[in-house]
Amino acid sequence: MVLFGSIVNFALIIVGALIGRVLHNIPERMKETVMYGIGLAVVAIGIQMTFESTQLLIVIVSIVIGAVIGEWLNLDDKVNRLGKWIEQKLPTPKKEGPAISQGFVSATLIFVVGSMAIIGAIDSGLRNDHDVLIMKGIIDGFTSIILSSTLGIGVIFAAVPVLLYQGAITLFSTQISRFVPEELLQFFISEMTATGGLMIVAIGLNLIGLTKIRVANLVPGIFVVGVIVTLVHNLF
């Protein structure tokens, strides 16, 4: 089944989030320290991803143009409003309400923006190989335990955009080899990974509490990368 990897990833996030809610009575100091640890690890992962770029200028231009588009569309506000809508639909205690939106947004960006999501989904579609997505699912599952125990039940809803995002890439990649040369595809993956890495760094800094970057407004940069990479490949 071509979507097997995405479905496993989806399920492991839900299981992890549910386990995290069972463990929500973890002492606040421990939660805070663990969250700082996760934030630092996320920053480190993001920095590592950024160094995969072969053309750092493409990453910079993509982030800048993506930020302009994201601010114009106000994506961060729309994503947060979606989280608030979910919050209103759930019979959740008021003291936990704000965490639903925060958990949904933070977890969605952490799970969706990254090289494993793209590469794993492409592997599933092109080669019917689900190993990368299953490994990502295991990592996401453990991460969702901590996020859910600290940020609330909103983390569980991040499983839906993960399934839709990775599933769409998988289905598209079953046909992509007919239209996109292998060299161009690898070029895109490396630059997309680096661009996504900067967004991951921003997420980590937000989790630590050092910044309040509107990361969702940077996401269009991923699509800008595709356009620039295609132009560079065809022109040069």
N, C-alpha and C positions, 0 to 999 in steps of 0.2 A: 504494500500500500504506500503510495508516494507521500502521503501526509503523516506517516507513522511517527517520524521524528518530532514534528511539530505537536502532534497530539500528546506524545510522551512528555515533552517540555511543558505543555499546558497543564497536564495532570500533576506533575511534580511541583509546580508553583502552587497549585491549589492545596496539595497535601502539606507542603511546607508552611503555607500561610495558616492552615488550620492547626498545625502543631504549634506554631508560634503563638496563636491565641490561647492555647492551653497553658503555655508557659508565660502568659502575660504578667504573672505576679512576680516576675524577676525583680529584685531590688532596683530602684531607680538609678542608683549610682552605677550598678553593673550595666544596666541598659545604656546609660550615657557613655560609659567607657567603651562598651562593645560597639556602639554606633560610631564613636570616634575612630575605633579600629577599622570598621567597615569603610568609613569615609576615606581614611588613609590608604587602605587597600585599593579602593576604587580609583583614587588619584594615581596610585602607582600603575595600575592596569592601563589607565588612560594615557599616561606618559609613555608607557611601553608601546601602546598602539600607535601613538603619534609618530614614533621613529620608523614606522613601516613605510612612510612616504618616500617616494623617489623624487618628488617635485613639491617641496614644501610651499612654494609660491601658490600652487593650485589649492592647497589646504587653506592658506590664509585668505585668498580671494573668495573661496567657497564659503568660508565662515562669515566673512564680511557681507557678501551679497545675500547669503542665507539669513543673516541677522536682520538685514533691511526688509527682506520679504516677510520674515516671521513677525517683526514688529508691525509691519503694515497690515498683515492679516490678524495680528494680535492672537497668535496661536496659544500662547501660554495662558491667557485669560480664558480661551475657549476650553482648553483641557481642564483647567481648574473648575470651570463652571460645570463640566461634565462630572467631575468628582463631587461637586456640591449637589448635583442632581441625584447622583447615586446615594449620597449621604441622606438626602431628604426622603428617599424611598425606603430606607432601611430603618427598622425599629431599634435604633441603637441609642444607648444612654447619651444624654447631652454632653457629659464630660468627655466622651470619646469622639464626638462628632467631627471636630476639625481634623482629627487624625485620618479619617476616611479619605478626604480629599488629598491630604498630604501623602498618605501611603499609596494611593492609586497613582498619583502623578510621579512620585519619586521612583516607585517600583517599575512603572511602565517604561520610564526613560532608561533605567538601569538595565532592564531585561531586553529592550528593543534595540537600543543604540549600541552596536558593537559588531566586531568582525565575525564572531561565532554565529550570530543570527544570520548574517548574509551568506557566509561561506557554508554553514551547515545546511541552510535552505537550498542553496544551489547544488550542493552535493546530493541532497535528497532528490532534487528534480532531475539533475543530469545523469547521476550514476546510481540512483536508488540506494545510496549509502547514507544511513541515518546516524552513524557513530558520533559525528560532531554535535548534532542537535541533542542526542541523548546525553552526552557529556555536559553540554550547556544546561540541559534540564536538571542534572544532578547539582551543578553549581547554583543555578537559580533556585532550586528547592531549598538548599541550605541557606542561601541568602534571604529567601522569603521567610524562613523561620525567624531570623533575627529582625528583619524589617517589620514583620507582622507583630512581633512581641513588643516592638518599640513604637511603631507608627500606626498600628491598628489594623482592623479587618479590611480596610481599603486595598491592602496589598493583594488580596485574593482576586480582585477584579482586573489586575494587570495581566492575568492569564489570558483574557479575551483578546486584547490588542496583540499580544505575542502570537497567539494562534492565527489571527487574521493576517498579521504582517508576514510572518514566516511562511504561512500557508500560501499567501499570494505570490511570494517570491519563488517558492517551490513550484507552483503550477506554471508560473511564467518561465522559469528556467527549463522546464521540459521542452520548451520551444525556442529558447534563446540561442542555442547553438546553431540554429538555422539562419540567424540574422547577425550575430555578433561574433567577430573573429576571436580566437582564444587569446591573442596578444592584448586586444582591447579589453577583454573581460578581466584579465589579470591586472592590467593597468588600473582599471576602475576599482577593483577590490582593494588594492594597496592604498590608493588615495582616499577611498571611502573609509577604510579602516582608520587612517590617520585623522581624517576629519571627525569621525565619530569618537576617536580617542580624546580630542580636545573637549568634546561635549561630555565625555565620561569624567574628565578632570573637573569640569564645572560642577557636575553632579556631586562628586566627592567633596569638593569645597563647600557646597551647600549643605551636605550632610554633616560636615564638621561644624558648620555654623559660621564660617569665615566670610561667606558671601551669600548674596541672594540673587544669583544669576537666573534670568528667565530662560532656562535651557530649552524649553519647548520652542521658543522663538528662534533657536539656532538650527532646528531640525531641517528646515528647507535647504540648508547647506549640503545635505546628502544628495539631493536632487541636482543642485548646482554642480556638484562634483561630476555627476554623470554627463552633464552638458559640456563642461569644460574639457573633460577627458576625451570625449568624442571629437570635439573640435581640434584639440591638440594632436590626437592620433591621426586624424584625416588631413590636417594641414602640414604636419611635420613628419 
